[in-house]
Amino acid sequence: MTILLDIINSFHKFLGYLDISPKYLNRAYTILSLFPTLYILRIVYGLWGNQNYIQFSLYLIVFIILLYFVVLNFFYYFFDKNVKGDVTQLFAKYLPEDAFNIEEGNQISQSLMPNTSEVSVEFVDNHELRLEENIQTLISQDKIPTNNLTNSDGFLLMKNTLHPFYYLKKVSEDEYELQIGTSYQDLEKIGTIHQTEALDPVGLFIVGGDFVKEGVRYHERYHLKLLVRDKPAQDVGTAETTNEAGATNETGSRSQRHKKKKFK
């Protein structure tokens, strides 16, 4: 088992040195994960043969969990499909958005952009893979600025990185299409927004990507945040004062007209 872990660790470091697409990197890790999974299966078979049923049950549970995630990753990275029983969607739904970030530098700082709010987007199926390929192409074409992670920890993408090519298309009175591309000539739909009020976009921000922590390079799935400008709220107190002043002026003018009529 120790030899197997050493081989996996060496292969992991080797992949970290290669500057390849995250899509193919994740495929390599999926294949690599088969080896410890099959080794656990060998242990399960041996424990069953030795009639050690307690340890057999524990290792069998570990094997099922590992096999489950191998199948999920295989369908996701090789066939661009999500399995119906994918529990990872629950983590993304209930955990806070910054749960997997190593620092605040990759988060969108709304304090720098006051009077803005994030708009909820209903993304299309397999949008994460499209987004991964889209951003990787933009990085390779130097259309997105990046940090040098050779000798430092941090995220590859700079803080508050804007997507350079996006378009918010209004398709009906209460529906918008969010489109992205590597240029304005190849925009494609990536999500839908249901909003009755007109949207004034501030920017489409990219969060996630490669990051280095303690010399080890990781990858967090990219996701998008669309910020729009808030509509200025009407000052109720000012409106009431204005209405009261208008009413007072109107009453005064009526009173003056009445006095004029009386003294004629």
C-alpha positions as CSV (number, residue, x, y, z in Angstrom):
1,M,0.0,0.0,0.0
2,T,2.9,2.4,0.8
3,I,4.5,1.7,-2.6
4,L,1.2,2.4,-4.3
5,L,0.7,5.7,-2.4
6,D,4.3,6.8,-3.3
7,I,3.6,6.1,-7.0
8,I,0.3,8.0,-6.9
9,N,2.0,11.0,-5.1
10,S,4.8,11.0,-7.7
11,F,2.4,11.0,-10.6
12,H,0.4,13.7,-8.9
13,K,3.5,15.9,-8.7
14,F,4.3,15.2,-12.3
15,L,0.9,16.3,-13.4
16,G,1.3,19.4,-11.4
17,Y,4.3,20.4,-13.4
18,L,2.5,20.1,-16.7
19,D,0.6,23.1,-18.0
20,I,-2.3,21.3,-19.6
21,S,-6.0,21.9,-19.8
22,P,-8.0,21.2,-16.6
23,K,-10.3,19.0,-18.6
24,Y,-7.6,16.5,-19.5
25,L,-5.9,16.9,-16.1
26,N,-9.1,15.8,-14.4
27,R,-9.4,12.9,-16.8
28,A,-5.9,11.8,-15.8
29,Y,-6.8,12.0,-12.1
30,T,-10.0,10.0,-12.7
31,I,-7.9,7.2,-14.3
32,L,-5.4,7.4,-11.5
33,S,-8.1,7.0,-8.8
34,L,-8.9,3.6,-10.2
35,F,-5.7,2.1,-8.8
36,P,-6.3,2.7,-5.0
37,T,-10.0,1.7,-5.6
38,L,-9.0,-1.6,-7.1
39,Y,-6.5,-2.1,-4.3
40,I,-9.3,-1.6,-1.7
41,L,-11.3,-4.2,-3.6
42,R,-8.4,-6.6,-3.2
43,I,-8.3,-6.0,0.5
44,V,-12.1,-6.6,0.7
45,Y,-11.7,-9.9,-1.1
46,G,-9.0,-11.0,1.3
47,L,-11.0,-10.1,4.4
48,W,-14.0,-12.1,3.1
49,G,-11.8,-15.1,2.5
50,N,-10.4,-14.9,6.0
51,Q,-13.9,-14.5,7.4
52,N,-13.0,-11.2,9.1
53,Y,-16.5,-9.8,8.6
54,I,-16.2,-6.6,10.7
55,Q,-13.2,-5.2,8.8
56,F,-14.7,-6.6,5.6
57,S,-17.8,-4.5,6.1
58,L,-15.8,-1.3,6.8
59,Y,-13.5,-1.7,3.8
60,L,-16.5,-2.6,1.7
61,I,-18.1,0.7,2.6
62,V,-14.9,2.5,1.7
63,F,-14.7,0.7,-1.6
64,I,-18.4,1.6,-2.5
65,I,-17.8,5.3,-1.7
66,L,-14.6,5.4,-3.8
67,L,-16.2,3.5,-6.7
68,Y,-19.2,5.9,-6.5
69,F,-17.0,9.0,-7.0
70,V,-14.9,7.3,-9.7
71,V,-18.2,6.6,-11.7
72,L,-19.3,10.2,-11.2
73,N,-16.0,11.7,-12.4
74,F,-15.9,9.2,-15.3
75,F,-19.2,10.3,-16.7
76,Y,-18.6,14.0,-15.9
77,Y,-15.1,14.4,-17.4
78,F,-15.4,11.8,-20.3
79,F,-19.0,12.1,-21.4
80,D,-19.9,15.6,-20.1
81,K,-22.8,14.2,-18.2
82,N,-24.1,14.5,-14.6
83,V,-25.4,11.3,-13.0
84,K,-28.8,11.7,-11.4
85,G,-27.6,10.5,-8.0
86,D,-24.8,13.1,-7.8
87,V,-24.6,14.1,-4.2
88,T,-21.9,16.7,-4.9
89,Q,-24.7,19.1,-6.0
90,L,-25.9,19.1,-2.4
91,F,-22.6,20.4,-1.3
92,A,-22.7,23.2,-3.8
93,K,-26.2,24.0,-2.8
94,Y,-25.9,24.2,1.0
95,L,-22.3,25.1,1.6
96,P,-21.3,28.8,1.5
97,E,-19.9,30.0,-1.8
98,D,-16.4,30.6,-0.2
99,A,-16.2,27.2,1.5
100,F,-13.6,25.9,-0.9
101,N,-11.5,29.1,-1.3
102,I,-8.1,29.3,0.3
103,E,-8.2,33.1,0.6
104,E,-10.5,36.1,0.1
105,G,-8.4,37.4,-2.8
106,N,-10.5,35.4,-5.3
107,Q,-13.8,36.6,-4.0
108,I,-15.8,39.5,-5.6
109,S,-15.5,42.5,-3.2
110,Q,-18.8,44.2,-3.4
111,S,-17.5,46.9,-1.0
112,L,-15.5,48.1,-3.9
113,M,-18.6,48.2,-6.0
114,P,-21.4,49.7,-3.8
115,N,-25.0,49.8,-4.8
116,T,-24.7,46.5,-6.7
117,S,-26.2,43.1,-6.3
118,E,-25.8,39.6,-7.7
119,V,-28.4,38.2,-10.1
120,S,-29.4,34.6,-9.9
121,V,-28.7,32.7,-13.2
122,E,-30.3,29.4,-14.2
123,F,-27.3,27.8,-16.0
124,V,-27.7,25.3,-18.9
125,D,-26.7,21.6,-18.5
126,N,-23.0,20.9,-18.4
127,H,-22.3,24.6,-18.2
128,E,-19.2,24.0,-16.0
129,L,-17.4,22.1,-18.7
130,R,-18.2,24.8,-21.3
131,L,-17.0,27.4,-18.9
132,E,-13.8,25.5,-18.2
133,E,-13.0,25.3,-21.9
134,N,-14.0,28.9,-22.5
135,I,-11.8,30.3,-19.8
136,Q,-8.9,28.0,-20.6
137,T,-9.0,29.3,-24.2
138,L,-9.1,32.9,-23.0
139,I,-6.1,32.3,-20.8
140,S,-4.1,30.7,-23.5
141,Q,-4.9,33.7,-25.8
142,D,-3.8,36.1,-23.1
143,K,-7.2,37.7,-23.0
144,I,-7.5,37.1,-19.2
145,P,-4.7,38.4,-16.9
146,T,-3.1,35.7,-14.7
147,N,-0.7,35.6,-11.7
148,N,2.6,33.7,-11.8
149,L,2.2,30.8,-9.3
150,T,5.7,29.4,-9.8
151,N,7.1,30.5,-6.5
152,S,4.1,31.8,-4.6
153,D,0.7,30.7,-3.2
154,G,-2.6,32.2,-4.4
155,F,-5.0,32.0,-7.3
156,L,-4.1,32.0,-11.0
157,L,-6.8,34.5,-11.8
158,M,-6.4,38.0,-10.4
159,K,-8.9,39.4,-8.0
160,N,-12.2,40.7,-9.5
161,T,-11.4,39.2,-12.9
162,L,-14.0,40.2,-15.5
163,H,-15.1,37.9,-18.3
164,P,-14.1,39.9,-21.4
165,F,-16.8,38.7,-23.8
166,Y,-20.3,38.4,-22.5
167,Y,-23.7,39.7,-23.5
168,L,-27.0,40.0,-21.7
169,K,-29.8,39.5,-24.3
170,K,-33.4,40.3,-23.6
171,V,-35.6,37.7,-25.1
172,S,-39.0,38.6,-23.5
173,E,-40.4,41.0,-21.0
174,D,-39.2,38.9,-18.0
175,E,-36.4,36.8,-19.5
176,Y,-32.8,37.4,-20.4
177,E,-30.1,35.2,-21.9
178,L,-26.6,35.2,-20.6
179,Q,-24.1,34.5,-23.4
180,I,-20.3,34.1,-23.3
181,G,-17.6,33.3,-25.8
182,T,-14.0,33.8,-26.7
183,S,-15.0,36.8,-28.8
184,Y,-18.2,38.6,-29.7
185,Q,-18.5,36.5,-32.9
186,D,-18.9,33.2,-31.1
187,L,-21.2,34.0,-28.2
188,E,-23.3,31.1,-26.9
189,K,-26.0,30.8,-24.3
190,I,-24.9,29.6,-20.9
191,G,-27.8,30.6,-18.7
192,T,-31.2,32.2,-18.3
193,I,-32.3,35.1,-16.0
194,H,-35.9,35.7,-15.1
195,Q,-36.3,39.3,-14.1
196,T,-39.3,41.7,-14.7
197,E,-37.2,44.8,-14.2
198,A,-34.6,46.1,-16.6
199,L,-31.1,45.0,-15.8
200,D,-28.1,47.3,-15.8
201,P,-25.1,45.0,-15.7
202,V,-21.9,46.1,-14.0
203,G,-19.8,43.0,-15.0
204,L,-19.6,39.3,-15.3
205,F,-17.0,38.1,-12.8
206,I,-15.0,34.8,-12.8
207,V,-14.5,33.0,-9.5
208,G,-12.4,29.9,-9.0
209,G,-9.7,28.2,-11.1
210,D,-6.2,27.0,-10.3
211,F,-4.6,27.9,-7.0
212,V,-1.5,27.0,-5.1
213,K,-1.4,26.3,-1.4
214,E,1.8,25.3,0.4
215,G,3.4,24.5,-2.8
216,V,0.7,22.2,-4.1
217,R,-1.4,23.2,-7.1
218,Y,-5.2,22.6,-6.9
219,H,-8.2,23.4,-9.1
220,E,-11.5,24.8,-8.1
221,R,-14.3,24.7,-10.6
222,Y,-15.0,28.0,-12.3
223,H,-18.3,29.8,-11.7
224,L,-19.7,33.1,-12.8
225,K,-21.2,36.0,-10.8
226,L,-23.3,38.6,-12.6
227,L,-23.5,41.9,-10.8
228,V,-26.0,44.6,-11.7
229,R,-26.5,48.1,-10.6
230,D,-29.2,48.6,-8.0
231,K,-32.0,51.0,-8.7
232,P,-32.0,54.0,-6.5
233,A,-34.6,53.6,-3.8
234,Q,-37.1,56.5,-3.5
235,D,-36.7,58.4,-0.3
236,V,-40.1,58.0,1.4
237,G,-39.5,60.8,3.9
238,T,-38.6,63.2,1.1
239,A,-41.6,62.1,-1.0
240,E,-44.0,62.7,2.0
241,T,-42.5,66.1,2.7
242,T,-42.9,67.1,-0.9
243,N,-46.6,65.9,-0.9
244,E,-47.3,67.8,2.3
245,A,-45.7,70.9,0.9
246,G,-47.7,70.6,-2.3
247,A,-50.9,70.2,-0.3
248,T,-50.1,73.2,1.9
249,N,-49.4,75.4,-1.2
250,E,-52.6,74.2,-2.8
251,T,-54.6,75.0,0.4
252,G,-53.0,78.4,0.6
253,S,-53.8,79.3,-2.9
254,R,-57.4,78.3,-2.5
255,S,-57.7,80.4,0.7
256,Q,-56.2,83.4,-1.1
257,R,-58.7,83.0,-4.0
258,H,-61.5,82.8,-1.5
259,K,-60.4,86.1,0.2
260,K,-60.2,87.9,-3.1
261,K,-63.7,86.9,-4.0
262,K,-65.0,88.1,-0.5
263,F,-63.6,91.6,-0.8
264,K,-64.8,92.3,-4.3
